[in-house]
């Protein structure tokens, strides 16, 4: 999922519309109060983009994961999680 901590809701909507052909924004959510929200604080989000990996029990495994576009490192992390490491 994509969680936005943008400050301007209208700008966020506009950008979603501009990028809808390239990205799946059905899983995109605007967080009220941005980085001041309780969710952003609990995840310690202070910049974007930010990647967090959860396990199947919704426990944070890695709070500052590399970008999924970094295939080799990202896949190794996922494989390690699947193997219980």
N, C-alpha and C positions, 0 to 999 in steps of 0.2 A: 504494500500500500504506500501511497505518497501522502505525507502529512505536511501541510504548508504552515509555516509560522509567519507568513507575509503579514504586513500590517494593513494593507488595503484590500478589502474583499472584492471590490469592483475590478481592480487591476488583476487579481488572481483569476476571477471569472473570465476576463478578457483573454488572458494568457492561455487558460484552458481551452477556450474556443479557438485561438490561433493554432494551438498544437494538437487539436483533436485528431487530425489526420495522421499524425506521427506517433502519438502516445495514447495509452489507454487511461483516460482520466476517470473512468467509472470507479476507480479505486483511489481517487484523489479527494482529500478532505481538508477543509480550511479549519484551522484551530483558532477558536476565539481567544483573544488576548495574546496570541502569538507566543513568543518565547517567555512571556510572563505567566502562561497557563500552568496549571498543576501538572499536566501531562509533559509539557516541554521541560519543566523543572525536574520532574522525576527521571526523565531520560537524559537530563543535563544537556539539552539542545541549546546551543548558542550560535550555531552557524548552519548554513545550508549549502549544498546538500549534506545530509547526514544519514548514514545507513546503520541500522540496528538489526541484529539477528536474534530471533526468538526460537526456542525449541518448541516441540509439540505440546509442551505443558505451559506455554506462554511465559517461560522464564527467559530473561535476557541472557544470551550466551556471549554476545560481543556488542558492546555499546558504541563502538566506533569502528565499524567494519569498513573494509575497502569498498570502493564502487563495484557493483556487479559487472561493469564493463571491463574490469581488470580480471578477465576470465580465469587465468591460471591461479592466482592467489585466492580469488573468491571460491572457485570450485574446490580447492584444497581445504579451505575452511569448512565448507559444507560437507565434504567427504569426512573430515575429522569429526564433525558433529555427528554424522550418521554412524560413524564407527565408535562413538562413545568416548572420544579423546578430549 
